[in-house]
Amino acid sequence: MPSRLPLPSIDTAPIKDVARSLRFAVEQGGRSLRKGLPLEALPEPAARLADAALTTALRIGDSAGRGAASLAHVLLDGDDTPPTLSHPEEAAAEARFAVAAHDGLRAALMRLGAESCLVSEAAAVAAWRHVTRAAEASDSETAAALYLALTDPSAVREVVWTEGATPPVEAARVATFAVLLAMLADPGEYQALLPAATDLALALAPDLMRADDPASLKTLFEDFRNHV
Amino acid sequence: MSDAPDLHLPATSEPLRVAIRRLRWYREAFARQLEELREDYGLSFTVDDRRLAQIFVDWLREMEVQKPSDPGQRRAYFDFVSALMLRDLLRDMPLKAGPLPQGADPNRAEYFWPEGFACTVFCLNIRAAVLEQEFHAETSLTPDFFNLRQWWSFRENAKADPNAAMGFFDVFTGNNPEWQMPDSFRQRLNRALAAPDRRAGLTG
């Protein structure tokens, strides 16, 4: 009996992105409906009809949201420890980087005051492939290249800010720097370091806005990787 | 450090002089200091984390710029950067004190200026811990630390010129205060070489 061929590994990032996009759209739709319908100003029976319509829409949204969330949950199991940036050849480095970058960007944006956000894991995969294809580089150089690849085009697709909050200028750049700084500081402590890395990145925002070339970014990473 | 409010520092496997230059540890140590002040004096504070991070970054940069190349100047440099830390904290104050506890005596420094007191004891405690670890040096506070007139003068002068805080820090630790250019390590060294025991007067 012939032995079975090993199954090819599946790139799950685009599927996760679709699930997350769906969930985000549903959540956003619900928010917009709640904010946009002037129920108090409508006369009866229009108010009652609109209220019923909104309730139905939100129920459908909730249901779709739960479906998207459970689909994402099923697909999201995995190691979320990022690889060391000096060893892109580590096992499953690409997938681990993409998951860690996705989760880290979300966490950083939330710390910066976002109410919700949509981040592309597939963009993180693409950035990793693009950067690690190049010649051997130091981990700081890799971080600088990843920063540029993750910010143009931005892996952060949408951000909804908490009402009344003042979003930081170039929040996506700040969050991206924070994620890579935490990875450089200590991949094993990545999650725990993210809040401090985010606050450091925010404090460094003016430097970050000026540093738009690999050499300046590398210097900024090297100057602060040991201070997270 | 004797006489000052305690600070039980967070655990670290690194030398304290390294740990204090990591934002996560710095913040945790600062939070512990505030917690100890709450337990001992009933003081409460809210901390602006973003501002504290900015203060930390500014402090790191200033330290790096003034870092001496001569290893023989390390001890003086640790004194200097501790005072510099206080200068930066007072200048951009990341704390807001809550209501004082019932019966608090406003003639005591901790109730007279809770925010300034908290930042000062934090810097004093960090300095003491680092000096003990690096040089096995015992530190103590001068009577000035317990003198409300000093604290009144400290608050007024630091408000007018944050650099003055560094001079008061020296007064509390028993070092010769540098009032003219307290934020210049080079100036301190030059002055120490020229007149090791000169003690300048206080303002205010």
Chai-1 contact restraints between the chains, C-beta under 6 A:
chainA,res_idxA,chainB,res_idxB,connection_type,confidence,min_distance_angstrom,max_distance_angstrom,comment,restraint_id
A,A196,B,L23,contact,1.0,0.0,6.0,A-B,restraint_1
A,A196,B,R24,contact,1.0,0.0,6.0,A-B,restraint_2
A,D199,B,D49,contact,1.0,0.0,6.0,A-B,restraint_3
A,D199,B,R50,contact,1.0,0.0,6.0,A-B,restraint_4
A,D199,B,A53,contact,1.0,0.0,6.0,A-B,restraint_5
A,L200,B,L23,contact,1.0,0.0,6.0,A-B,restraint_6
A,L200,B,A53,contact,1.0,0.0,6.0,A-B,restraint_7
A,A203,B,A53,contact,1.0,0.0,6.0,A-B,restraint_8
A,A203,B,Q54,contact,1.0,0.0,6.0,A-B,restraint_9
A,A203,B,V57,contact,1.0,0.0,6.0,A-B,restraint_10
A,H227,B,R21,contact,1.0,0.0,6.0,A-B,restraint_11
A,H227,B,R22,contact,1.0,0.0,6.0,A-B,restraint_12
A,H227,B,L60,contact,1.0,0.0,6.0,A-B,restraint_13
A,V228,B,L23,contact,1.0,0.0,6.0,A-B,restraint_14
